[in-house]
Structure formats: structure tokens, C-alpha cells
């Protein structure tokens, strides 16, 4: 069966039940999403389509995954028994288990005034006008985004009110633990109002590493005038877990948005970022790193649209690929004819640590005006043999020397993180992954 059709059929057969569990704000866009999915020729992207050299979204969605339309809970409320520990870092923690939001006691006790982190469905019931103002306004017309809108019943709503500067980072842990193959339809809506500052760390995990899961995730982020928002995304799931994550960002005047996406363990991963500058002096930093092994596939795609003058964007993505893993980077920077004095840079660097690993890379610039500074670069290669020889000649064993060089290769991506304890943790996790010792997050578990 066509992968898209099976989920359209699932919706049409259960539309009344699905909509009964969701507020009107989430139900309203479904008709338009269904119309998009029913257009002649509509399909999920396949390997070889523009921007998809390494993976097929059609194949990702093809297995007959269950969808929690009836909103069943599997086991007890995990908020009181799930532990997620990052050494030397204090966060305000919430969970999404499969596709359901849970606030931890820590979050409920310590969330400061002017900060909301709650269930999207609950927020849509209690603040329908506010959610309607932002929900589903940034998503594009891709079939994967429309499918998420069609099936979404809950998610996460984060709001940092005007002028609030949040001292502790927010943290969201996504966990799969269903006893059957499941697609988690996850949605995030983040509004950072004028002059506000906040950081959010999102961690993806899988409790049952033998079970097959698919995360379908759409994130909408609004960064207001003079606001600053950092978005850190860490994937440590399982080789049986696939992930389709789409992040849409709108930046107002003099705003700053930083994103760092790290993929360490996963089966098939597709991360896409679409950033729109709607006013002058917006600043964007997109960075990411991936360590691929076995048959893992990691795909990152970016699109930064410079629509107004005097904005900046910097992209830096790095991969280390071992075994038969595959990686892909498909990046675009589009500079509008009105966007004078744009400063944009794009970089993709890759190490192939085995002869069977493959990397596909295509950075692109589309510039429609003069008076800009734009450049891009990409490399695909192996470890520096001269550096390796030098280190071995100084008595460093070959395996240790390779490890040191690969860790050093990732260091500038890690340095984009502005939480010192998270930097340290990422260095540790990258080292464990390169050593083949990272099977899951040892600090994230059910007690």
C-alpha cells in the first residue's frame, strides 16, 4: 500500500474520534491539510528526488505504524518516575512519552512567572486566540508537514513573555515506550516574545530499543523583536527508530536564533530547517553534527531566506561516518532582491572513516541582489594522514590518535553551544559514540 494513502485512510476512517480528543484550534487546519494530501500526484519524497539523495521518506513511513488516535496511556504517568540527568546542569524538565505531554513536578514547582511550558492541546483550550494566531502558520506545504497537521492531537507549547530572561534552560525529553510499532505525531509551538531570552534542550530516546518507532515532528518557532532563543536538539534513540523532524523559524528585527542538532544514535534521520528573516538585523546560527555507524542514515536540509537587509546567517554541519552509514547535507541560502548587506556563510565538512560509508553534499546560494557577502564550502575526506603519522611518531597508539583527531574535528560545532555543562556532556557522548560504547543515554531511564 502507498505509505501516504494508509495514513489518509486511517484519518478518514477515524476522523470523528481523532477530532473529539483535540480542541478546535488543532482541528481547524485538518481540512486544508487533507486537501493538500489528496492533490493529484501528492506523495512522500523518494530517494533520488530533489534534496533526497540518501533516504526515502516514503520508505520511512511505509511500515504499518500504529497511531494513538484513542489517546491511550501505556502504564503509569511517567513524570514522577522518569529520570533524566545531565551532570552539572539544572533544567526545567518536561516529557513527551510517545506523543503525550507530561509536566514533571520539578517543572510545575519552578516554572517562573511569564514562562509557559505545557500541553499544546491544553493551551489551545485555555488560550484559543493566542494559539490560533501562531499554530500552523509557518509550516510549508510539504506532504510530511501536512500529514503531521492532519494527525496531530497534542504537543508542546512554550511561551516566553515579553522581556522575560529565563535563567535555567528548559528541557524536553521525547521517549518512545509503546509495546507495538508506533508513529509518534509530535508538535511543538514556541513563542519567544519581544526582548525575551531562553534556551531549550530537546533529547530523543527510546525505552524499548528492539521495537520499531517513527517520530513525525513539526516545530514552529517565533523569535520576536530583540529576542534571543537557543534550540539544542540531541538524538540518542535506537537503530530501530526513525525520525522526521521539520523546524520552521520566523525571526523579527534584531533577533538571534541559534540551533545545534546532534545525531548520535538513530536508524533513519531527516532533519530540516526553514528560517525566515522578516525584519532587519536578524542573526541566525545553524549548526549540527552526526556520528553515523552500521547502516544508519543521517540527513540534514536547511533553507535560510534573507528577505530583508542587514541580516546574518551562519551554517556549519559536520559528519563522521563509519561502517555502511550514509549522510546527506542539502543546504540553501536565498537572498531576496531587497536584502542588501546580507552576510551569509555555509559550511559542510565530512570525514569518511570506512570505505563503505557515503556522503552526499550540496550547499547552494541563490542571490538576487548586489552588495552582499555570501560564501559556501564543502569537503569530503579522511583523517589527515600527516597528523596521524606525527601523533604516532610521538608514541600515541593509532586508535587513540584517530579518536583524538575525530574529536577535534567536531570541536567547533560543540563550541556553538552556549551551555558549558552541555558542551562537556556532548564531548563525552561523542567520545563514547566513536568508541562504540554509547548504546543509550545512561543518565535517562525509568527509576
Order of alpha helices (4+ residues) and beta strands (2+ residues): alpha-alpha-alpha-alpha-beta-beta-beta-alpha-beta-alpha-alpha-alpha-beta-beta-beta-beta-beta-beta-beta-beta-beta-beta-beta-beta-beta-beta-beta-beta-alpha-alpha-alpha-beta
